[in-house]
Amino acid sequence: MLQSKKLQITATFLGTGTSQGVPVIACNCNVCKSDDTKDKRLRSSLLLKINGQNFVIDAGPDFRQQMLREKTNSLRAILLTHEHVDHIFGLDDIRSFNWIQKHPTDIFAEKRVQGAIKSTFHYVFANFKYPGIPKMNLHLIENRPFIIDDIKFISIRCYHHKLPVFGFRVGDLTYITDTNFIPAEELEKIKGTRILIINALRKEKHISHFSLKEALEVIDDIKPEKAFLTHLSHSFGKHNDIQKELPENVFVGYDGLRINC
């Protein structure tokens, strides 16, 4: 299932927050008022540097800020898990990469998500191309492995309540966000991964996201060397308080965290 050639992968957490981010507008809870930079969470996204090329999983409203913060000067492709606002609304900002790299940006998404992109960014696909608009090359992905250059990505079908979404595995790293159910046959695709990044919205059960207990159950089943929690809400608590409750191989993700795998 994996490449025979070892991949050099560095993963950077661009954002680890929910659709509202943390702090939440107008909220005065202890988490939103925290001075700890690890409690400041942009919308969830991941930057993967694989064999020297940059890939981004999801491009939400904070995409511009995240690219500037990480000084990302090139972009090979964007992979999309699903079409919700906090995962696609930054796509207009690929314009800078279009200009610098002199070609459209490759965007990998399933058919339904492509439809949402064409509707939301209708001006990109209109017959009349207004000067300066983003340029996108949409590539269809399905629930099977796909190749970008010589790098194999494995799609993992998950469910965000009733909405089908994709997680992705590349090499020894798996990224799962906005999910509260993974079928048994899809879990098999994850097994053997060394690094698992998984959403854990809060301690209480939620209709469309894993709770902490549910995420830990998946981690216990997969048994990665290390697991990182992402897509955290302000109701979960402060970073340092959450970390104290976790098993020794499970860590709270935070914006800017960089891991090698």
N, C-alpha and C positions, 0 to 999 in steps of 0.2 A: 504493500500500500504506500510505502514511503519511497522517496528518492534514494537511489543507491549512492549518490554523491551527497556528502554531508553538507548541509546548508549552514551558512554563517548568518544567524538571525539576532538582531537586537530589537527588542520591543520597547516602545515608549508609550506610556499612558498619556494620551493627549487630553482626555477628560475622563472622569470617573463618577460623574453625577447623574442625576435623573433628568427628565425632560425639562424641569424647572431650574436645574443647577442648584448649587449650594454656595452662598446663601440664597434663600428664596426671597423674592421681592416682598418687602413689607413685613417679613417675619422677624420676630424678636426673640426666638428661642435661643437657648444656650449654644447650639451648634452654629446657627446662622450668625451669632454675635462673636463666635470664637476668633481669637487672634492667631491661632495655629494655621499656618499656610496649608497644612495637609487637610484642613477642613474646608478649603475653598475648592469647589469642584465644578468644572465646566462640563458640558454635555459629553456623554461617553463616546470615545473614539480611540483608535489604536493606530500608532505609526509603527510599521515594520520595515526595518532596513535588512534586506535579504541579499546577500552577496553584493553589497554596494548599491542596490537599488531601493528606492523608497516606495512603499505601498501603504495606503491608508484604508482602514476599515471604518466606514461611515464618516460622513461629512455634514455635521450638524451646524446650527447657527453660530457656533464658536470656531468654525474651521479656520477663518482668517487669523484670529487671535492665536490659535494653536500653532499654525504654520509659522507665524512670526516668532512666537516664543521659542520654538525648537529650531529656528533658523533653517527651515527646510527649503532648499533652493532647487530641488528637482522632485518630480513625482512620476513614477512609472505607471501607476494605476490606482483606482479607487474601487474597493469592494463594498457592496451594500448588503446589510443584513435584512433590511425591510424599509418601507417607505414612510414611516412616521417623521413628522417635522424635525424632531431632534436628531434625526439621522441623515437627512438629505438637504436641509435648507441652506447649507453652506456651499452647495455646488456652484452657485453663481461665481464664487471667488476663485474658481479654477482659471479664470481669465488671465491672471498673472502668469500661471504656469504655461498657458497657451502661448503667451507673448514671448516668454523666455525660451521655451523649448521649441517654438515654431511648429507645433502640431496640436491637434485636438487631444484631449485627455481621455484615456481608455477607462470606461466605467463598466464594471461587471455586476449584473443584477438579473434576477429572474423576471419573467415576462410581466407579472403583475406590477412589480416595482418599476420596470421600465415604463409602463403605462402611466404611473403616477408622476414620473420624471417628465414625460412628454406633456402632461397636463399642467404641472406646476411651472415648468420652464418652457412653456409653449413657444416663446419667442426664439428659443434656440433652434426649434425645428420648423419654424414658419418658412414659407417659400421666400419671403423677403427677409434677408439677413441684415438686421440693423448693425452698423459698424460697432465693433467692440464687444459684441455679445460673447458669452462663453462658447467654446467648441467642444463637443462631446462625441466620442465614439462609444455607442452602447454595445455591449457584448452580452449575449444570453448565457446564463448559467442555469443548470438544473441540479437535481439531487444526485450528482455524480462528480468525480474528480474532474478538474479542468487545469489546463496548463497556460501559464503566462511566461513567455520565453521558455526557459527550461525548468521552471519552478512549478511543482505540482501543488495545487490547493485542493483540499477535500471539503466539499459542502456537507454540512450536517443539518438535517431537517429538525427543527425545533418548533415549539408552539408558544406564541405570545397570547395567552388565552386561546381564542379560536383562530388567530392569525398565523399562518405558516411563515416562519422566518428562517434565515440561515445563520448557523454558526460556521466557523471556518477552522480547519486544521492545516498547518503547513509545517512540515518537519516534525519537530518534537513539541510544538506549541499549538494549543487549541484555545479559541476565543468564542465564548458564548455570552450573548447579552440579550436582554429583553425576552426572557424565556421563563416559563413555569412548568414546561413538560418536554421531556426528551424521550422519544420512543426507544424501546430496548435495542432495536436493530441499529439505531443511530448512536446509542451509547457505545456500541461495539467499535465504531469508527474512532472513538476518542481514546479507547483503552490503549495503554502503552505510551501515551503522551507524557512528557516530563514536566511540562509547564501547562497548567490549566488556569485560564482566566474566566471567571464566571460571575454572572450577576447575582446580587443578594440585596434586594431593595431595602429590607428592614427586618426586624425580628418577627413582627406579626405576619400572618399569612396574607397574601395579596392575590387578586384575581388573575394577574398576568405576568407576575415576576416571582422568581424564587425568593422565599424568605431565607433568613440565615440558616435555619434548621434544614430546609430543603436543599440549599446549596451545599451544606456540609455533608448531607447524605449522598449527593452526587460525587463529591470529592472523595468520600470514603469508598464508594464503588469503583471509581476510576483509579484511585491510589497514585496520583502523580507525585513526583518528587517535591514539587512546590505548587501551591494554588494561590491565586490572588482574587480578591473580591472586588467587583466593580459595579457601576450603576447604583450607587448608594444614595439614599435619601437623607434629608436632615433629621427625620424622625428616628433614624438608626442610632444616632449618638455621635460622639466625638471620635476621631480617628484613634487616639491613644486608648480610649476606654474600650472600643471594639476589639482592638488588638489583644488586650489582656484576656479576652474570653475565648480566643481561638486556639485550635491545636497548633503544635509547634511547626508544622509545615504549611500553615495557612496564614496569609498576610493580607492586610487591608491595602488595596491599591490606592494610589494618590496621584494627582496630576503631576506629570513630570518624572514619575518613577521610570527608571530604565533598567531592563533586565536582559541578560545575554542567555541564549539557549542554542 
